[in-house]
Amino acid sequence: MKKIFLIFSLILVAVVIGLSYSAPPAGTQVNNDMALGRMLNNGVLYPNPARYHILFDDFNSFTGDATGALWDTTSVVVDAGASAVVSDSLTGGLLKITFPVAASKGPNNGMNIQPNYAPLKLLGSPGNPDSATVPLEFECRFMLNTITEPYLYAGLTIDDASLVTGNAKGLFFVKHDCTQSGAVATTAVLWAKEINANTSAMDSASCGVITGRTWYRLKIIWNGAKARYFVNDVLKATLSTTANQPVGVNLKPTFEVAQGDSVVNYAYLDYIKVSQRR
C-alpha cells in the first residue's frame, strides 16, 4: 500500500511540473547566447564565447607595456612637474591606480589603459564582416576615493593614449575635473558621449551625479542603431543621432583617469568586459 501511495505521489508531482512548464516561443534560443550564465563579479553576464568575441579582465594580475602584455598603459602627464602614476594589482582582482601629489591644479597626472589587440568596429565583426547590426557591449566597474579632482574616461574610444589632451571620440562616459579654471564644482556629473571620429559631430547627455568612495558599474550597449548608457544597471541615456555615431571607426575599450591635487588619491578598477556578436 505504501509503495502504491509513493508511486501515485511521484506521478502527481510529475503532472504538476508538466502543467507548470511553459515552452518558449518557436525560434527562441534557450540559454544559448548566455550559456555560461551569470558569474564573475557580482553577476557580470559572461556570454557564450562560441557566439561572441569576448575580452574580460578581472585584473588578478596586471602588466602594462611588457612584451606580449594584454594592456598598453600610458602615463598621462600634462604638467611636467607631476610624478609618475603607480598601478598595483590587489588580492581579489582589483587594479589600484595611485595618483601622487600634483605640481599644480588640473588633470596633470594619470593613466590611460587600452588593450594591445586588434580594435573593434560598430559595423561588422571578424566572423560577420558584412553585417550592419553587430551588437557590441562595454562594461567596467570602478571607484574613485575622491570625486572633486579626478577626471574619468571609460568606454569605447579611438586609439589615443591621452584622451584629456587629445580629442576623445567614440562611445564613452566622461567625468570632468571639477577644479579646472580654479572653479570648484559642488557636484560631479557623469556624461554619456557619442562623437563621430571623422566629423567630430557629438551627442551628449547627463547620467547624473556620482560620488567618491562608491562603486559604479558602467555599461554601454550598441545595437546597430543606437547606444544605451547604463549606470549600476539603470538606463541613464540613449544616443541615436546617426551623424554623430563613430561607425566604421577602429575603437578600443578604454579606461583613463587623472587628477591634480595636493594630496595622494586613488582609483580602483574591478574589471573590464567587452563582447561583440560574431
N, C-alpha and C positions, 0 to 999 in steps of 0.2 A: 504494500500500500504506500509506504514511504517512497519507494522508487517511482511509482506511478505519479505521485504528487510532485516529486522532483523533476521528472520529465515534463510534466504539464507546466510547471513553473518556468522551465527553460524555454519551452515553446512560446509561452505567453510573453516573456521578455523579448524574444526574437521578433515576435509580431509587433510589439510596441516600438522597438527600434526601427523596424522596417517602415512602419507608418509615419514615424517622426522624421525619416530621411527624405530630403527633397533634392532630387537630382538637379545638377546645374543645367542652365540652358544649353541648347545644342550649339556646339562650336566653342564652348568655354574651355580654356586651358586650366585645368585644375592643378594648382601648386606646381606649376612648371617653371614660369619665369622666376619665381622666388622659391625654388626647390630647397634651398638651404635654410629657409625660414628666418625668423628674427633672431639675431645673435650679435654678439660683439658690441661692447659699449652701449649699454642701456637700450638695447633693441634696435640698433642700426640695421636697416634692412640690407641684407647681403644677397644680391641676385645670383641666379644660376649662371656660372661662368661659361657654360656652353652656349648661352644665348646673349650674353653681354660681355663687352670688353670692360675690364674692371681694373681700377687702381685702388688699393686700400692699404694705408699705412697706419698702424697703431702706435708707431714710434717706440717700440720696445728697445730699439737701438737707433742711433742717428749718426750718420757720417755724411757731411756735405762736402762736395767738390773733390772727393777722392776718386781715383780711377775706378770706374765701374759702379760708382755710388748712384743710388736712385735719385737723390736730390742734388740740385745745384743751388748753393746758398751764396748770396752776395750781401756784403755789408753795405748798408745804405748810409752814407756819411755826407751830409750837406755842409756841416761845419768842420773844418779841418782840425779843430781842437777837440773834437769828440773822441772818446775812447772806443775801443772795439766792443762789439756786442758778443756775448757769450751764450752758447746753446748747450744744454745738457739733457740727456735722456734719463728720465727718472723711473724708478721702480713702479710698475703698474701701467706703463705705456703712456707717459706724458713727456712732451718736449717743453722744457723750460727755457725761455729766452730772457736773458738778463740785460737790461739797459743800464749802463753806467751813468755817472753824473755827466751831464752835458755841459759843453763850454758856453752855450747861450740858449736862450729860449727858442722854441720852434722844433719841428721834427728833424733833429740833427743827426741822430744815430739810430740805426735799426737793422733789420734783416729781411731780405727777400728770399722766399723759398719757392722754387719751381722745379719740376721733375726733369731729369735728363733722358727724355724719350720722345718719340715722335708725337707731335701735337695732335689735338682733336679738331674737328670742324663741326659746325652746326648742320651742315648738309653733307650727307654721305658718311660712310664708315668703311674700314678695311674690308669687311665682309659683305657690304652692301653699298658700294660707292655711288650708285646712281639714284639712291633713294633721296627724296627731298624732305622726308619727315622722320629722320632717325632720332629717337628720344635720347636726351643727354641729361645727366644729373650730376650736380656737385654738392658735396656736403662736408662740413667740418664742425668741430666743437672747440671752443676756446674760452679763455677767461683773462681779463686784464686786472691787475691788482689795483690800478687807479684809472680813472676814466677821463680826467681833465687833459693831461698832456698827450697821451699816445694817439697816433692816427693808425688806421687799420684798412687794409685792402684784403678781401677774401672772395674768391670766385674763379671764373674762367677769363683769363686775360691774354693779351698778346705776350710774346716772349720779350719781357722788359725787366731788367734787373733792378730798376729803381722807379717804381710807379709814381712816387711822390715828386720826383724831379723830372720825370718824363711826361708822357701823355697816356694815361691808362685807358685802354679800350677793351671792350668785351662785355661780358655779363658778370657783374660783381656787386658786392656790398662795400661800402666805404664809410668810415667814421673819421671826421677831420679832427686835427689838433684844435682843442678849444682855446688855446692861448696865442694863436697866430696874431700878428699885428698888435700884440700887447693887450688884446681884449680877452678876458676870461669869461667863457660862457658858463652859465649855471647848469646847463644840461648837455648831454652828448647824444646827438641824433644819429641813428644808423640809416644810411640811404641805400636804396636799390638803384643801380645804374645799368644802362644799356647804351653802349656807344659804338657806332659804326667805325671800324678801323680804317676805312677808306675815305669817308667824308667827314668824320668826327661829329656827325649828327647824333644827338643824345636824347634819351628819355631818363627821367629820374622820378623817384617817389620816396617819401619818408616811410621808414619802417618802425618809427617810434624811438623812444629814449632808452638807452642802455646804461647800466651802472657798473661800477667796479666790483671786484670780488664776487662775480656772479657768472655761472656757466651759461653759455649761449650756443645753441645748435643752429647753424645757418645752412639753408638748403636752397638751391636754385634748380628748377626743373624746366627744361626746354622741350616742348612737344612738337616742334616743327613749325609753329606759327607764333607762339608767344612764350615769354619767360615768366614763371611764377616764383616769387621770393618768399621763403618761409623763415620765421624766427621761432625756435622752440616748437616746431610743428604747427605753428599758426600762420596762415597765409596773410602776408602783410602788403604785398604789392604784386600787380600783374602788368607787365610792359609788353606791348604788342604792336608798336608802330614799325611797320615793315622797313621803312627807310633808315631806321636807327639800329637795326639788328646787325650784328657782326657776322653775317652769313658768308660762308666760304673762306673765312679767315682762319689761319692757324691759331689755336687757343691752347693754353696750358692751365692746369689747376695752380692757383697762386695763393700764397699767404704772405703778407708783408705787414710788418708793424715797426714803428719807430717812435721816438719821443725826444723831447728836450726838456730836462727837468734838473733841479739842483739836488735831487736825491736819486738813489738807485731804485728802479722799478722793474716789474716782471710782466711777462705774458706767458700763458700756458696754452699749448696746442695739444688736444687729446688725440685727434685723428683727422685724416683727410680721406675722403672716399669719392671716387668718380666712376660712373658707369654709363656706357653707351650701348644701345641695342645693336647687335651685329647685323 
